[in-house]
Amino acid sequence: MRAVFFCASLLLALPMAAAEKGTSTAQGVNEQMATAQAMRSVPKGATVVDTTCKEIGVGAFTYRFQCSVHWAQ
């Protein structure tokens, strides 16, 4: 009986946990611009948990940055 209750409570909690987290991604010519653009999509009142950036080659000696901002409410 306890196992059934535990599994049921997990199934009910998962959608709530998923609704409280998010990621915003944007690209820019440098890390600062890409991060700022991604931050614009973070909901008001949310807390930024992590920021990651990676460099993307778009041509000969030309690069852009893609940054993701992970947030939680």
Jmol script that loads the backbone (N, CA, C; Angstrom):
load data "model"
ATOM      1  N   MET A   1       0.820  -1.193   0.000  1.00  0.00           N
ATOM      2  CA  MET A   1       0.000   0.000   0.000  1.00  0.00           C
ATOM      3  C   MET A   1       0.868   1.262   0.000  1.00  0.00           C
ATOM      4  N   ARG A   2       1.943   1.229   0.783  1.00  0.00           N
ATOM      5  CA  ARG A   2       2.832   2.386   0.824  1.00  0.00           C
ATOM      6  C   ARG A   2       3.480   2.632  -0.529  1.00  0.00           C
ATOM      7  N   ALA A   3       3.835   1.556  -1.210  1.00  0.00           N
ATOM      8  CA  ALA A   3       4.466   1.695  -2.528  1.00  0.00           C
ATOM      9  C   ALA A   3       3.516   2.340  -3.526  1.00  0.00           C
ATOM     10  N   VAL A   4       2.254   1.971  -3.485  1.00  0.00           N
ATOM     11  CA  VAL A   4       1.266   2.558  -4.385  1.00  0.00           C
ATOM     12  C   VAL A   4       1.099   4.048  -4.084  1.00  0.00           C
ATOM     13  N   PHE A   5       1.019   4.399  -2.820  1.00  0.00           N
ATOM     14  CA  PHE A   5       0.891   5.806  -2.437  1.00  0.00           C
ATOM     15  C   PHE A   5       2.123   6.595  -2.862  1.00  0.00           C
ATOM     16  N   PHE A   6       3.304   6.023  -2.675  1.00  0.00           N
ATOM     17  CA  PHE A   6       4.544   6.694  -3.056  1.00  0.00           C
ATOM     18  C   PHE A   6       4.583   6.936  -4.564  1.00  0.00           C
ATOM     19  N   CYS A   7       4.252   5.932  -5.359  1.00  0.00           N
ATOM     20  CA  CYS A   7       4.258   6.085  -6.820  1.00  0.00           C
ATOM     21  C   CYS A   7       3.225   7.116  -7.271  1.00  0.00           C
ATOM     22  N   ALA A   8       2.065   7.098  -6.658  1.00  0.00           N
ATOM     23  CA  ALA A   8       1.027   8.064  -7.019  1.00  0.00           C
ATOM     24  C   ALA A   8       1.466   9.484  -6.683  1.00  0.00           C
ATOM     25  N   SER A   9       2.114   9.676  -5.552  1.00  0.00           N
ATOM     26  CA  SER A   9       2.566  11.011  -5.181  1.00  0.00           C
ATOM     27  C   SER A   9       3.679  11.492  -6.113  1.00  0.00           C
ATOM     28  N   LEU A  10       4.536  10.591  -6.572  1.00  0.00           N
ATOM     29  CA  LEU A  10       5.570  10.977  -7.539  1.00  0.00           C
ATOM     30  C   LEU A  10       4.951  11.418  -8.854  1.00  0.00           C
ATOM     31  N   LEU A  11       3.953  10.681  -9.316  1.00  0.00           N
ATOM     32  CA  LEU A  11       3.300  11.043 -10.574  1.00  0.00           C
ATOM     33  C   LEU A  11       2.605  12.396 -10.482  1.00  0.00           C
ATOM     34  N   LEU A  12       2.072  12.728  -9.343  1.00  0.00           N
ATOM     35  CA  LEU A  12       1.417  14.016  -9.167  1.00  0.00           C
ATOM     36  C   LEU A  12       2.427  15.153  -9.015  1.00  0.00           C
ATOM     37  N   ALA A  13       3.592  14.870  -8.467  1.00  0.00           N
ATOM     38  CA  ALA A  13       4.592  15.905  -8.226  1.00  0.00           C
ATOM     39  C   ALA A  13       5.394  16.242  -9.473  1.00  0.00           C
ATOM     40  N   LEU A  14       5.551  15.302 -10.390  1.00  0.00           N
ATOM     41  CA  LEU A  14       6.382  15.547 -11.570  1.00  0.00           C
ATOM     42  C   LEU A  14       5.895  16.712 -12.428  1.00  0.00           C
ATOM     43  N   PRO A  15       4.610  16.809 -12.762  1.00  0.00           N
ATOM     44  CA  PRO A  15       4.179  17.966 -13.559  1.00  0.00           C
ATOM     45  C   PRO A  15       4.407  19.296 -12.846  1.00  0.00           C
ATOM     46  N   MET A  16       4.274  19.323 -11.529  1.00  0.00           N
ATOM     47  CA  MET A  16       4.503  20.561 -10.787  1.00  0.00           C
ATOM     48  C   MET A  16       5.968  20.950 -10.847  1.00  0.00           C
ATOM     49  N   ALA A  17       6.862  19.990 -10.694  1.00  0.00           N
ATOM     50  CA  ALA A  17       8.288  20.285 -10.743  1.00  0.00           C
ATOM     51  C   ALA A  17       8.688  20.755 -12.130  1.00  0.00           C
ATOM     52  N   ALA A  18       8.112  20.160 -13.164  1.00  0.00           N
ATOM     53  CA  ALA A  18       8.452  20.546 -14.534  1.00  0.00           C
ATOM     54  C   ALA A  18       7.975  21.964 -14.845  1.00  0.00           C
ATOM     55  N   ALA A  19       6.869  22.375 -14.253  1.00  0.00           N
ATOM     56  CA  ALA A  19       6.334  23.706 -14.518  1.00  0.00           C
ATOM     57  C   ALA A  19       7.161  24.794 -13.839  1.00  0.00           C
ATOM     58  N   GLU A  20       7.985  24.431 -12.885  1.00  0.00           N
ATOM     59  CA  GLU A  20       8.731  25.424 -12.137  1.00  0.00           C
ATOM     60  C   GLU A  20      10.153  25.632 -12.656  1.00  0.00           C
ATOM     61  N   LYS A  21      10.550  24.917 -13.703  1.00  0.00           N
ATOM     62  CA  LYS A  21      11.892  25.056 -14.249  1.00  0.00           C
ATOM     63  C   LYS A  21      11.794  25.412 -15.721  1.00  0.00           C
ATOM     64  N   GLY A  22      12.830  26.028 -16.245  1.00  0.00           N
ATOM     65  CA  GLY A  22      12.826  26.356 -17.659  1.00  0.00           C
ATOM     66  C   GLY A  22      14.200  26.721 -18.157  1.00  0.00           C
ATOM     67  N   THR A  23      14.296  26.819 -19.471  1.00  0.00           N
ATOM     68  CA  THR A  23      15.540  27.184 -20.135  1.00  0.00           C
ATOM     69  C   THR A  23      15.216  28.160 -21.250  1.00  0.00           C
ATOM     70  N   SER A  24      16.032  29.189 -21.367  1.00  0.00           N
ATOM     71  CA  SER A  24      15.937  30.136 -22.468  1.00  0.00           C
ATOM     72  C   SER A  24      17.267  30.110 -23.205  1.00  0.00           C
ATOM     73  N   THR A  25      17.219  30.066 -24.530  1.00  0.00           N
ATOM     74  CA  THR A  25      18.429  29.995 -25.343  1.00  0.00           C
ATOM     75  C   THR A  25      18.409  31.104 -26.380  1.00  0.00           C
ATOM     76  N   ALA A  26      19.584  31.696 -26.627  1.00  0.00           N
ATOM     77  CA  ALA A  26      19.707  32.748 -27.631  1.00  0.00           C
ATOM     78  C   ALA A  26      21.113  32.739 -28.203  1.00  0.00           C
ATOM     79  N   GLN A  27      21.277  33.381 -29.365  1.00  0.00           N
ATOM     80  CA  GLN A  27      22.581  33.506 -30.001  1.00  0.00           C
ATOM     81  C   GLN A  27      22.958  34.972 -30.138  1.00  0.00           C
ATOM     82  N   GLY A  28      24.260  35.230 -30.171  1.00  0.00           N
ATOM     83  CA  GLY A  28      24.757  36.587 -30.325  1.00  0.00           C
ATOM     84  C   GLY A  28      26.194  36.586 -30.796  1.00  0.00           C
ATOM     85  N   VAL A  29      26.714  37.776 -31.097  1.00  0.00           N
ATOM     86  CA  VAL A  29      28.082  37.888 -31.598  1.00  0.00           C
ATOM     87  C   VAL A  29      29.113  37.700 -30.503  1.00  0.00           C
ATOM     88  N   ASN A  30      28.696  37.865 -29.233  1.00  0.00           N
ATOM     89  CA  ASN A  30      29.588  37.566 -28.111  1.00  0.00           C
ATOM     90  C   ASN A  30      28.753  36.982 -26.974  1.00  0.00           C
ATOM     91  N   GLU A  31      29.435  36.474 -25.951  1.00  0.00           N
ATOM     92  CA  GLU A  31      28.730  35.803 -24.856  1.00  0.00           C
ATOM     93  C   GLU A  31      27.800  36.753 -24.103  1.00  0.00           C
ATOM     94  N   GLN A  32      28.238  37.983 -23.919  1.00  0.00           N
ATOM     95  CA  GLN A  32      27.425  38.943 -23.168  1.00  0.00           C
ATOM     96  C   GLN A  32      26.104  39.224 -23.874  1.00  0.00           C
ATOM     97  N   MET A  33      26.145  39.402 -25.188  1.00  0.00           N
ATOM     98  CA  MET A  33      24.924  39.703 -25.929  1.00  0.00           C
ATOM     99  C   MET A  33      23.987  38.496 -25.975  1.00  0.00           C
ATOM    100  N   ALA A  34      24.552  37.306 -26.157  1.00  0.00           N
ATOM    101  CA  ALA A  34      23.724  36.101 -26.196  1.00  0.00           C
ATOM    102  C   ALA A  34      23.079  35.843 -24.836  1.00  0.00           C
ATOM    103  N   THR A  35      23.834  36.048 -23.765  1.00  0.00           N
ATOM    104  CA  THR A  35      23.288  35.847 -22.423  1.00  0.00           C
ATOM    105  C   THR A  35      22.190  36.870 -22.132  1.00  0.00           C
ATOM    106  N   ALA A  36      22.420  38.118 -22.503  1.00  0.00           N
ATOM    107  CA  ALA A  36      21.414  39.161 -22.273  1.00  0.00           C
ATOM    108  C   ALA A  36      20.130  38.863 -23.045  1.00  0.00           C
ATOM    109  N   GLN A  37      20.263  38.382 -24.261  1.00  0.00           N
ATOM    110  CA  GLN A  37      19.082  38.046 -25.060  1.00  0.00           C
ATOM    111  C   GLN A  37      18.313  36.886 -24.427  1.00  0.00           C
ATOM    112  N   ALA A  38      19.025  35.883 -23.933  1.00  0.00           N
ATOM    113  CA  ALA A  38      18.364  34.747 -23.281  1.00  0.00           C
ATOM    114  C   ALA A  38      17.699  35.177 -21.975  1.00  0.00           C
ATOM    115  N   MET A  39      18.305  36.107 -21.258  1.00  0.00           N
ATOM    116  CA  MET A  39      17.744  36.584 -19.986  1.00  0.00           C
ATOM    117  C   MET A  39      16.410  37.299 -20.192  1.00  0.00           C
ATOM    118  N   ARG A  40      16.190  37.859 -21.359  1.00  0.00           N
ATOM    119  CA  ARG A  40      14.932  38.561 -21.629  1.00  0.00           C
ATOM    120  C   ARG A  40      13.737  37.619 -21.618  1.00  0.00           C
ATOM    121  N   SER A  41      13.979  36.319 -21.811  1.00  0.00           N
ATOM    122  CA  SER A  41      12.889  35.341 -21.838  1.00  0.00           C
ATOM    123  C   SER A  41      12.620  34.708 -20.479  1.00  0.00           C
ATOM    124  N   VAL A  42      13.410  35.046 -19.479  1.00  0.00           N
ATOM    125  CA  VAL A  42      13.205  34.494 -18.138  1.00  0.00           C
ATOM    126  C   VAL A  42      11.994  35.184 -17.510  1.00  0.00           C
ATOM    127  N   PRO A  43      11.051  34.425 -16.985  1.00  0.00           N
ATOM    128  CA  PRO A  43       9.857  35.039 -16.379  1.00  0.00           C
ATOM    129  C   PRO A  43      10.202  35.915 -15.178  1.00  0.00           C
ATOM    130  N   LYS A  44       9.394  36.935 -14.976  1.00  0.00           N
ATOM    131  CA  LYS A  44       9.587  37.827 -13.837  1.00  0.00           C
ATOM    132  C   LYS A  44       9.405  37.044 -12.543  1.00  0.00           C
ATOM    133  N   GLY A  45      10.327  37.209 -11.620  1.00  0.00           N
ATOM    134  CA  GLY A  45      10.265  36.516 -10.347  1.00  0.00           C
ATOM    135  C   GLY A  45      11.018  35.199 -10.329  1.00  0.00           C
ATOM    136  N   ALA A  46      11.500  34.733 -11.489  1.00  0.00           N
ATOM    137  CA  ALA A  46      12.250  33.477 -11.543  1.00  0.00           C
ATOM    138  C   ALA A  46      13.698  33.717 -11.121  1.00  0.00           C
ATOM    139  N   THR A  47      14.344  32.670 -10.627  1.00  0.00           N
ATOM    140  CA  THR A  47      15.735  32.735 -10.203  1.00  0.00           C
ATOM    141  C   THR A  47      16.598  32.005 -11.217  1.00  0.00           C
ATOM    142  N   VAL A  48      17.642  32.683 -11.714  1.00  0.00           N
ATOM    143  CA  VAL A  48      18.567  32.057 -12.654  1.00  0.00           C
ATOM    144  C   VAL A  48      19.448  31.084 -11.881  1.00  0.00           C
ATOM    145  N   VAL A  49      19.468  29.818 -12.328  1.00  0.00           N
ATOM    146  CA  VAL A  49      20.189  28.762 -11.648  1.00  0.00           C
ATOM    147  C   VAL A  49      21.554  28.541 -12.292  1.00  0.00           C
ATOM    148  N   ASP A  50      21.619  28.619 -13.631  1.00  0.00           N
ATOM    149  CA  ASP A  50      22.862  28.316 -14.343  1.00  0.00           C
ATOM    150  C   ASP A  50      22.838  28.996 -15.698  1.00  0.00           C
ATOM    151  N   THR A  51      24.023  29.325 -16.194  1.00  0.00           N
ATOM    152  CA  THR A  51      24.181  29.881 -17.529  1.00  0.00           C
ATOM    153  C   THR A  51      25.305  29.137 -18.224  1.00  0.00           C
ATOM    154  N   THR A  52      25.040  28.669 -19.448  1.00  0.00           N
ATOM    155  CA  THR A  52      26.067  27.982 -20.228  1.00  0.00           C
ATOM    156  C   THR A  52      26.146  28.602 -21.611  1.00  0.00           C
ATOM    157  N   CYS A  53      27.361  28.668 -22.155  1.00  0.00           N
ATOM    158  CA  CYS A  53      27.572  29.210 -23.492  1.00  0.00           C
ATOM    159  C   CYS A  53      28.488  28.285 -24.281  1.00  0.00           C
ATOM    160  N   LYS A  54      28.248  28.242 -25.594  1.00  0.00           N
ATOM    161  CA  LYS A  54      29.155  27.498 -26.462  1.00  0.00           C
ATOM    162  C   LYS A  54      29.382  28.304 -27.732  1.00  0.00           C
ATOM    163  N   GLU A  55      30.541  28.095 -28.314  1.00  0.00           N
ATOM    164  CA  GLU A  55      30.940  28.807 -29.522  1.00  0.00           C
ATOM    165  C   GLU A  55      30.535  27.979 -30.735  1.00  0.00           C
ATOM    166  N   ILE A  56      29.925  28.640 -31.717  1.00  0.00           N
ATOM    167  CA  ILE A  56      29.457  27.960 -32.921  1.00  0.00           C
ATOM    168  C   ILE A  56      30.141  28.588 -34.131  1.00  0.00           C
ATOM    169  N   GLY A  57      30.799  27.782 -34.942  1.00  0.00           N
ATOM    170  CA  GLY A  57      31.408  28.268 -36.175  1.00  0.00           C
ATOM    171  C   GLY A  57      30.351  28.434 -37.246  1.00  0.00           C
ATOM    172  N   VAL A  58      30.264  29.623 -37.848  1.00  0.00           N
ATOM    173  CA  VAL A  58      29.260  29.881 -38.880  1.00  0.00           C
ATOM    174  C   VAL A  58      29.891  30.173 -40.232  1.00  0.00           C
ATOM    175  N   GLY A  59      31.186  30.156 -40.321  1.00  0.00           N
ATOM    176  CA  GLY A  59      31.871  30.405 -41.579  1.00  0.00           C
ATOM    177  C   GLY A  59      33.365  30.404 -41.339  1.00  0.00           C
ATOM    178  N   ALA A  60      34.111  30.742 -42.365  1.00  0.00           N
ATOM    179  CA  ALA A  60      35.563  30.789 -42.239  1.00  0.00           C
ATOM    180  C   ALA A  60      35.956  31.882 -41.249  1.00  0.00           C
ATOM    181  N   PHE A  61      36.496  31.474 -40.117  1.00  0.00           N
ATOM    182  CA  PHE A  61      36.961  32.386 -39.063  1.00  0.00           C
ATOM    183  C   PHE A  61      35.844  33.269 -38.495  1.00  0.00           C
ATOM    184  N   THR A  62      34.604  32.822 -38.595  1.00  0.00           N
ATOM    185  CA  THR A  62      33.465  33.566 -38.066  1.00  0.00           C
ATOM    186  C   THR A  62      32.748  32.688 -37.045  1.00  0.00           C
ATOM    187  N   TYR A  63      32.488  33.265 -35.873  1.00  0.00           N
ATOM    188  CA  TYR A  63      31.867  32.518 -34.789  1.00  0.00           C
ATOM    189  C   TYR A  63      30.709  33.307 -34.191  1.00  0.00           C
ATOM    190  N   ARG A  64      29.760  32.563 -33.644  1.00  0.00           N
ATOM    191  CA  ARG A  64      28.671  33.126 -32.852  1.00  0.00           C
ATOM    192  C   ARG A  64      28.642  32.357 -31.545  1.00  0.00           C
ATOM    193  N   PHE A  65      27.963  32.901 -30.582  1.00  0.00           N
ATOM    194  CA  PHE A  65      27.832  32.234 -29.292  1.00  0.00           C
ATOM    195  C   PHE A  65      26.370  31.891 -29.067  1.00  0.00           C
ATOM    196  N   GLN A  66      26.141  30.696 -28.540  1.00  0.00           N
ATOM    197  CA  GLN A  66      24.806  30.263 -28.149  1.00  0.00           C
ATOM    198  C   GLN A  66      24.822  30.061 -26.644  1.00  0.00           C
ATOM    199  N   CYS A  67      24.001  30.827 -25.952  1.00  0.00           N
ATOM    200  CA  CYS A  67      23.950  30.765 -24.497  1.00  0.00           C
ATOM    201  C   CYS A  67      22.575  30.327 -24.023  1.00  0.00           C
ATOM    202  N   SER A  68      22.566  29.496 -22.994  1.00  0.00           N
ATOM    203  CA  SER A  68      21.325  29.030 -22.385  1.00  0.00           C
ATOM    204  C   SER A  68      21.298  29.475 -20.927  1.00  0.00           C
ATOM    205  N   VAL A  69      20.157  29.972 -20.514  1.00  0.00           N
ATOM    206  CA  VAL A  69      19.939  30.399 -19.141  1.00  0.00           C
ATOM    207  C   VAL A  69      18.914  29.437 -18.540  1.00  0.00           C
ATOM    208  N   HIS A  70      19.292  28.763 -17.477  1.00  0.00           N
ATOM    209  CA  HIS A  70      18.403  27.823 -16.791  1.00  0.00           C
ATOM    210  C   HIS A  70      17.841  28.528 -15.568  1.00  0.00           C
ATOM    211  N   TRP A  71      16.517  28.487 -15.408  1.00  0.00           N
ATOM    212  CA  TRP A  71      15.879  29.213 -14.322  1.00  0.00           C
ATOM    213  C   TRP A  71      14.857  28.319 -13.618  1.00  0.00           C
ATOM    214  N   ALA A  72      14.493  28.751 -12.423  1.00  0.00           N
ATOM    215  CA  ALA A  72      13.495  28.058 -11.609  1.00  0.00           C
ATOM    216  C   ALA A  72      12.632  29.100 -10.912  1.00  0.00           C
ATOM    217  N   GLN A  73      11.363  28.753 -10.704  1.00  0.00           N
ATOM    218  CA  GLN A  73      10.445  29.680 -10.015  1.00  0.00           C
ATOM    219  C   GLN A  73      10.137  29.173  -8.637  1.00  0.00           C
TER     220      GLN A  73
END
end "model"
wireframe off; spacefill off
backbone 0.3
color backbone group
